[in-house]
């Protein structure tokens, strides 16, 4: 089935001990198209980016399961051969709601998702003042997701995320990840890592469970490159605000240009062609493919061009 294909592919990637899965963070169709065009073999749908792009709000638990699942499904549908890992916050409720969330993500074609141990009024993992549920509640969330996965006959990868490091320390955080693994999680995600020593330690302590590393510009975790992450033993590395940062900087600069000069000048490639023009964007989003599809099927919508 289409909804299990990308999950199976992600599992195959994780089964390769030499493979490091690097995912740029995308938050909408355009940023996803850019990442796909560059050639990434997996994408990450950021919850923070979803809140910012769909709601214009900070990452404070304001998105609903439908906000997140719909966005993840749209991104996953752009290329079913490229796995999408998606944020699922706390699962959006108790065990029944976590199971429903899991079903929604499976039906949307998501390859993997992570569920955390914050309270329902959660916040970005790189903010302060995070509050956590008890271990039993966290484990029940993971168990509910695993049960829903089994009932759906899906390969979706469950990633257990703990935010316990900030307030409870490393030992408690590691214990929570082990409990989540035993409840059915496939991958361990220690959020808010503060030192490179902690990075290496969690990958060693949780082995052979694959570990997940979150690289947030301006966050609390030291940034490392792919070679260093691989050497530490991580299997998945996300750069979740890649899309948000690029849009923030580019849109800010272009708006300032328009505000101060009254126009936005064309940008050019090295060979003198306009870069980022309207047709460039449409082609990135599949214009030629759409025209060709219409022609092959026998349509006439674009007989006079597009």
C-alpha positions in Angstrom: 0.0 0.0 0.0 1.1 3.6 -0.6 0.9 4.5 3.0 3.5 1.9 4.1 6.0 2.2 1.2 8.0 5.1 2.6 7.9 3.7 6.1 9.4 0.4 4.8 12.1 2.3 2.9 13.0 4.2 6.1 13.3 1.0 8.0 15.6 -0.3 5.2 17.8 2.8 5.7 17.9 2.2 9.4 18.9 -1.4 8.8 22.0 -0.2 7.0 24.7 0.4 9.7 26.7 2.7 7.3 23.7 4.9 6.5 23.2 8.3 8.2 19.8 9.8 7.4 20.0 13.6 7.2 16.8 15.5 6.9 16.2 19.2 6.2 13.3 20.6 8.1 10.4 21.6 5.7 7.1 23.3 6.7 5.2 23.6 3.5 5.0 22.4 -0.1 7.5 24.9 -1.5 10.2 24.2 1.0 9.6 20.5 0.6 9.9 20.8 -3.2 13.2 22.7 -2.8 14.6 19.9 -0.6 13.4 17.2 -2.9 15.0 19.0 -5.9 18.3 19.2 -4.1 18.2 15.4 -3.7 17.6 14.6 0.0 16.5 11.0 0.5 14.3 11.9 3.6 12.6 15.0 4.9 11.5 16.2 8.3 8.2 18.0 8.8 8.8 20.5 11.6 6.1 21.1 14.1 7.5 24.6 14.9 7.5 25.4 11.2 3.9 24.1 10.8 2.8 26.4 13.7 4.6 29.3 12.1 3.5 28.8 8.5 -0.1 27.6 9.0 -1.0 29.7 12.1 1.6 32.4 12.3 2.2 31.3 15.9 5.2 30.2 18.0 5.7 26.5 18.9 3.6 26.4 22.1 1.3 23.5 21.5 -1.2 25.5 19.5 -1.5 23.2 16.5 -4.1 20.4 16.4 -3.7 16.9 15.1 -5.4 17.9 11.9 -3.1 20.8 11.4 -0.1 18.5 11.7 -1.4 15.4 10.0 -2.7 17.3 7.0 0.5 19.2 6.5 2.6 16.0 6.9 0.4 14.2 4.4 0.7 17.0 1.8 4.5 16.9 2.1 4.6 13.1 2.0 2.4 13.1 -1.1 4.8 15.1 -3.2 7.1 12.1 -3.6 6.0 8.8 -2.1 9.5 7.3 -2.5 11.1 9.8 -0.1 10.3 9.1 3.6 8.9 12.0 5.7 9.5 12.0 9.4 7.0 14.2 11.2 6.6 15.9 14.5 3.5 14.6 16.4 4.0 16.6 19.6 2.5 14.8 22.6 0.1 12.7 20.5 -2.6 15.3 21.2 -4.2 13.6 24.2 -4.5 10.4 26.1 -4.0 6.9 24.8 -7.1 6.9 22.7 -6.1 10.1 21.0 -2.5 9.0 20.5 -3.9 5.9 18.7 -6.1 8.1 16.5 -3.1 10.4 15.8 -1.0 7.3 14.8 -3.8 6.2 12.4 -4.0 9.6 10.9 -0.3 9.8 10.3 -0.3 6.3 8.8 -3.1 7.1 6.4 -1.3 10.3 5.4 1.7 8.3 4.2 4.1 9.5 6.9 7.1 7.2 7.4 7.9 8.1 11.0 6.8 10.4 13.8 8.0 11.3 17.2 6.0 11.6 20.4 7.3 13.4 23.5 6.8 13.4 27.2 5.8 17.0 27.7 2.4 18.0 29.1 -0.3 18.9 26.6 0.6 22.6 26.8 4.0 21.8 25.4 6.6 24.1 23.9 9.6 23.9 21.6 12.3 21.6 23.1 14.8 24.5 23.0 12.8 26.8 25.2 12.9 26.8 29.0 10.3 25.9 31.6 9.2 22.7 30.0 6.8 20.5 32.1 6.7 16.7 31.8 4.2 14.0 32.4 5.2 11.0 34.5 6.9 8.0 33.1 3.7 5.9 33.1 1.9 8.4 31.0 4.7 8.7 28.5 5.0 4.9 28.2 1.2 4.7 27.6 1.5 7.1 24.7 4.2 5.0 23.1 2.2 1.8 23.8 -0.9 3.3 22.3 1.0 4.3 19.1 2.5 0.8 18.8 -0.9 -0.8 19.2 -2.4 1.3 16.5 0.5 0.6 14.2 0.0 -3.2 14.7 -3.8 -2.9 14.1 -3.2 -0.9 10.9 -0.6 -3.4 9.7 1.8 -0.5 9.1 5.6 -0.2 9.2 5.6 3.4 10.5 8.6 4.1 12.6 7.8 5.4 16.2 10.4 7.8 17.6 10.3 8.3 21.4 11.4 11.8 22.4 12.1 12.9 26.0 12.6 16.4 27.2 13.6 15.3 30.7 17.2 16.3 30.4 16.5 20.0 31.2 14.8 19.5 34.5 15.5 15.9 35.6 19.0 15.2 34.3 20.6 12.7 32.1 19.9 9.5 34.0 16.2 10.0 34.2 16.1 11.0 30.5 17.9 7.8 29.5 15.6 5.7 31.7 12.6 7.2 30.0 14.0 6.4 26.5 14.7 2.8 27.6 11.1 2.4 28.9 9.7 3.9 25.7 11.8 1.5 23.6 10.5 -1.5 25.7 7.0 -0.2 25.0 7.4 -0.3 21.2 9.5 2.7 20.1 12.0 2.1 17.3 14.2 5.2 17.7 15.4 7.2 20.7 15.4 11.0 20.7 17.0 12.9 23.6 15.9 16.5 23.2 17.8 19.6 24.4 21.3 17.9 24.5 23.6 20.5 25.9 27.1 19.1 25.3 28.9 16.9 22.8 29.7 14.6 25.7 26.0 14.0 26.2 25.6 13.3 22.5 28.1 10.6 22.5 26.9 9.2 25.8 23.2 8.7 24.8 24.2 7.1 21.5 26.4 4.6 23.4 24.0 4.0 26.2 20.9 3.3 24.0 22.7 1.2 21.5 21.7 -0.8 19.5 18.6 1.3 19.4 19.0 4.0 16.7 19.4 7.5 18.1 18.0 10.7 16.6 19.9 14.1 16.8 18.2 17.5 16.6 20.3 20.4 15.2 18.6 23.7 16.0 20.3 26.9 15.0 20.1 29.2 18.0 19.1 26.4 20.3 20.8 24.7 23.3 22.5 21.9 21.4 26.0 22.3 19.9 25.9 22.0 16.1 27.9 19.2 14.6 28.4 18.1 11.0 27.4 14.7 9.4 30.8 13.2 9.9 30.9 14.0 13.6 27.3 12.8 14.2 28.1 9.5 12.4 31.2 9.0 14.5 29.1 9.5 17.7 26.8 6.8 16.6 23.6 8.7 15.5 21.5 7.3 12.7 19.1 10.2 12.0 20.0 13.9 12.1 17.4 16.6 11.5 18.0 20.3 10.8 14.4 21.3 11.6 14.4 25.0 11.0 16.3 24.9 7.6 13.1 26.0 5.8 12.0 28.5 8.5 15.5 30.1 8.6 15.8 30.4 4.9 12.3 31.9 4.5 12.8 34.3 7.4 16.0 35.7 6.1 15.1 35.8 2.4 11.6 37.3 2.9 12.9 39.8 5.4 15.6 41.0 3.0 13.3 41.2 0.0 10.7 43.1 2.0 13.3 45.5 3.2 14.4 46.0 -0.4 10.9 46.7 -1.6 10.1 49.0 1.3 13.3 51.1 1.0 13.7 51.2 -2.8 10.2 50.6 -4.2 11.2 47.5 -6.1 12.7 44.1 -6.0 15.4 43.7 -8.5 15.9 40.5 -10.5 18.5 38.0 -9.3 20.6 36.2 -11.9 22.4 32.9 -12.1 26.1 32.7 -13.1 25.1 32.2 -16.8 22.9 35.4 -16.7 19.5 33.9 -16.4 16.9 35.2 -14.0 17.0 33.2 -10.8 13.9 32.5 -8.9 11.4 33.9 -11.4 7.8 32.8 -11.5 8.4 30.0 -14.0 11.3 28.7 -12.0 9.0 28.2 -9.0 6.3 26.7 -11.1 8.7 24.2 -12.7 10.0 23.3 -9.3 6.4 22.5 -8.3 5.9 20.3 -11.4 4.5 22.5 -14.2 6.0 20.5 -17.0 5.0 17.2 -15.4 1.4 18.5 -15.2 1.4 19.6 -18.8 2.8 16.3 -19.9 0.3 14.3 -17.9 -2.6 16.2 -19.4 -1.2 15.5 -22.9 -0.7 11.8 -22.4 -4.2 11.3 -20.9 -5.7 13.1 -23.9 -6.5 16.4 -22.3 -6.4 19.7 -24.2 -6.0 22.2 -21.4 -2.4 23.0 -22.4 -2.7 22.5 -26.2 -1.7 26.1 -26.7 1.1 26.0 -24.1 1.5 27.0 -20.5 
